[in-house]
Amino acid sequence: MKIRNPFKRPTTQAPELLVLPHPTLIVQHDDLTDALRELADVFGDGMTADHTGGSFSCGEADKIARVLALSGHGEAAETWLSGHARGDEWDDYHFTGNEDDPEDEGRPLNDAEIAEYVTNLTSTPTVAELVELIGL
């Protein structure tokens, strides 16, 4: 009779016993779709966008808008950014004006500009745009 040493590591493991180096999240497609729709319902609500949008940085607001737009909720992304933009001022992403004109007080982006902005969030930049962004 062979006695097994309980402290010795086995030389081979069954696939179900292998430990992955990173946790793996498995989400059913329908569950993810439902969760993104619910997220769009929250951030795409005009009152939520108006009351909380200005509390987010421009980068944070853009990330939320990008997720909404890429998941098929472009209108919610635009509503969210419109609410956020109402709190923006000079040097913010969602504000426009002529800095060279002392009479121009500037303004948050309007609905058409927000729609274009959302489209740009979801488009893949060209090599020339990337080069311009990094300043080469």
Contacts in CASP RR format, 6 or more apart in sequence:
PFRMAT RR
TARGET T0000
AUTHOR 0000-0000-0000
METHOD contacts of the structure
MODEL  1
MKIRNPFKRPTTQAPELLVLPHPTLIVQHDDLTDALRELADVFGDGMTAD
HTGGSFSCGEADKIARVLALSGHGEAAETWLSGHARGDEWDDYHFTGNED
DPEDEGRPLNDAEIAEYVTNLTSTPTVAELVELIGL
33 71 0 8 1.000
36 67 0 8 1.000
36 68 0 8 1.000
36 71 0 8 1.000
36 73 0 8 1.000
37 73 0 8 1.000
39 67 0 8 1.000
39 68 0 8 1.000
39 71 0 8 1.000
40 68 0 8 1.000
40 71 0 8 1.000
40 72 0 8 1.000
40 73 0 8 1.000
40 76 0 8 1.000
41 76 0 8 1.000
42 48 0 8 1.000
43 49 0 8 1.000
43 64 0 8 1.000
43 68 0 8 1.000
43 76 0 8 1.000
43 79 0 8 1.000
43 80 0 8 1.000
44 68 0 8 1.000
44 73 0 8 1.000
44 75 0 8 1.000
44 76 0 8 1.000
44 77 0 8 1.000
44 79 0 8 1.000
44 80 0 8 1.000
45 79 0 8 1.000
46 79 0 8 1.000
46 83 0 8 1.000
49 79 0 8 1.000
49 80 0 8 1.000
49 81 0 8 1.000
49 82 0 8 1.000
49 83 0 8 1.000
49 84 0 8 1.000
50 83 0 8 1.000
50 86 0 8 1.000
53 61 0 8 1.000
53 80 0 8 1.000
53 83 0 8 1.000
53 84 0 8 1.000
53 86 0 8 1.000
53 87 0 8 1.000
54 61 0 8 1.000
54 83 0 8 1.000
54 84 0 8 1.000
54 86 0 8 1.000
54 87 0 8 1.000
54 88 0 8 1.000
56 64 0 8 1.000
56 84 0 8 1.000
58 84 0 8 1.000
58 88 0 8 1.000
58 92 0 8 1.000
58 93 0 8 1.000
58 94 0 8 1.000
59 93 0 8 1.000
61 80 0 8 1.000
61 81 0 8 1.000
61 84 0 8 1.000
61 94 0 8 1.000
62 81 0 8 1.000
62 93 0 8 1.000
62 121 0 8 1.000
64 77 0 8 1.000
64 80 0 8 1.000
65 77 0 8 1.000
65 78 0 8 1.000
65 80 0 8 1.000
65 81 0 8 1.000
65 118 0 8 1.000
65 121 0 8 1.000
66 77 0 8 1.000
66 121 0 8 1.000
66 122 0 8 1.000
68 74 0 8 1.000
68 76 0 8 1.000
68 77 0 8 1.000
68 80 0 8 1.000
69 77 0 8 1.000
69 118 0 8 1.000
69 121 0 8 1.000
69 122 0 8 1.000
70 122 0 8 1.000
74 118 0 8 1.000
77 118 0 8 1.000
77 121 0 8 1.000
78 111 0 8 1.000
78 114 0 8 1.000
78 115 0 8 1.000
78 118 0 8 1.000
81 94 0 8 1.000
81 109 0 8 1.000
81 114 0 8 1.000
81 117 0 8 1.000
81 118 0 8 1.000
82 108 0 8 1.000
82 109 0 8 1.000
82 111 0 8 1.000
82 114 0 8 1.000
84 94 0 8 1.000
85 92 0 8 1.000
85 94 0 8 1.000
85 95 0 8 1.000
85 108 0 8 1.000
85 109 0 8 1.000
85 114 0 8 1.000
86 108 0 8 1.000
87 108 0 8 1.000
88 94 0 8 1.000
88 95 0 8 1.000
88 108 0 8 1.000
89 95 0 8 1.000
90 97 0 8 1.000
90 99 0 8 1.000
90 106 0 8 1.000
94 108 0 8 1.000
94 109 0 8 1.000
94 114 0 8 1.000
94 117 0 8 1.000
95 106 0 8 1.000
95 107 0 8 1.000
95 108 0 8 1.000
95 109 0 8 1.000
96 106 0 8 1.000
96 107 0 8 1.000
96 108 0 8 1.000
96 109 0 8 1.000
96 113 0 8 1.000
97 104 0 8 1.000
97 106 0 8 1.000
97 107 0 8 1.000
98 104 0 8 1.000
98 106 0 8 1.000
109 117 0 8 1.000
125 133 0 8 1.000
END
